[in-house]
Amino acid sequence: MNKWVRLVIAVLICQSAGFIGSLFTTPSIATWYDKLQKPFFSPPDWVFAPVWFTLYALMGISLYLVWNKGIEKTKNPLIVFGVQLVLNAVWSFLFFGTRSPLYGLAGIIALWIAIIVTILKFYKVDKRAVLLLLPYILWVSIATALNYYVFILNPP
């Protein structure tokens, strides 16, 4: 497969996870999320879409770098990447779809762990791919803290 086609596919796969997550997120922003108590460090709502779009693009390039090494050599890291990508979309369902900060917190902790495992697996294949995932783990760490405080500030 042509490398450019592979790059486009990798980025589209990651952007698709964002699209799926947005199906749960978008309807809940004005009707539920805006009414929640949030911590002082909560970014304004308009920040989330461009940040996530950028992170999904970086994730896609990271995926491409590893995928480019050959599926036989990278099958396990690619499976782990797939798991964390699914958990990424599942978090949106758990937090926004079910409107549950508690379920969201459980989901984002699983996601955070899966990203760390992905980083460790990708490190053995292509260190550039890991560098592209660092903004992602940083943002999910902030999102985990935000999710935690939303849970604490809005008891069930």
N, C-alpha and C positions, 0 to 999 in steps of 0.2 A: 504494500500500500504506500502511496506517495506520502512523504513526511508532512507536507502541508495539509493534506486531507486528514491525516492522523491527528495533527494539532487541532484542526477545526473540530473534529469529532470529540476529542478530549475536552475542549473548552465547552462545547455544547452539552456534553454529558453533565458537567458540573453546573452549568447555567440551568439545565433542566431541573436539577435538585432545588435550585433557588425558585424556579417557577412553580414547582409543586408546593414548596413551602409557602409561597405567596398566596396560593389558593386558600390557605387557612388563615394566614396573617392579615391580608388586606381587609376582609370583611369585619375583622375584630378590632381594628385600630380605633375607629371612631365610636364603635358601639360598646366596647368593653375596655380595651387597653388604656384609652385616654382617661377613663374614670378611676383607674387604679392609683393608689399612692405609690410614688416612686422615690428612690433615694436621690440625694442631691447630685450625684454624678451621672444621672440618666441623660443620655444624649437626646437632643430634639428628634422628633419622629422623622424629619426629612433626611437625617444622616444615614439611617439604616439602609435604604435602597442603594445609594451609590457605594457605600462601604461593602455591602454584600455582593453587589455586581462585580466590584473589583476583586474581592476575595475569591469568588467563584472563577474568575478569569485566571488568577494566580494558581488556584488549585488545578485548573485545567492544564495550564502549562507544566505544572509539576507532574501531573499524571502523564502528560505527553513525554516528558523526559525519561520517566521510568518505563513507560510502555515501549518507548523507542529502543530500549535495551533488549527487547525480545520477550515474548510471553513466557517461553520456557524458563528463562532465568528469573523472571519477576512475577510469576503467578501468585505466590503468597503475598507479596507486598500489594499487588493489584487487588487481590481479594480483600485485604484489610482496608485498603482505600475505599473500595466499594461499600464495605460495612459502615465506615464512618460517614460516607456520603448519604447512605440511607438513613442513618441516625440523625444526620443534619436535617433532612426533610421531616423525619418523625418528630423531632423536637417542635417544629412549627405546629404540627397537629396536636401534640401533647399540651403545649402552652396556650396557643391561640385557638386551636380547633376545639379542645375540651374546656378551654378557659380555666385552666388549672395551673397555677404557679407551682403547686406541689408536684404534679405529674411532669411539668416542664423541668423542674429542678432535677428530678430523677433522670429524665431524658438527656439533659445537658451535661450531667456528670458522666453518663455513659458515653456521650459524644466526645467530651474532653479526653477521656481515657482512650477512646478509639483514635483520636487525632494523635495523641502521644505515641501510641503503638505504630500508627502509620509513619510518623516521623522517624521512629527507630528503624522500621523496616526500609524506608526510603533511603536512610542514611547509608545503608550497606550497598545501595544501588547507584545513587547519584546525589551528591551533596548539594548540588544546585537546586534539586527538587525540594530538599529540606528547607533551604533558605526561602523558597517561595511559599512554604507552609507556615513560616514563623509569624507573619501578620495574622494568619487565620487562628493559630492557637492563642495568640495575644488577644484577639477580638473575642474569641469564645471564652477566654478566661474572664474578660470584663463582662461578657454576657452572663456568665455563670454567677458572678457577684451580683449583677443586676437582678437576675432571676431569683436569687436567694433573698435579696432585700425586698423584692416585690412580694415574695411569699411571706416574709416576716411582717411587712407593713400592711398586708391584706389577709388577715387570718380567715380561714375557710368558714 
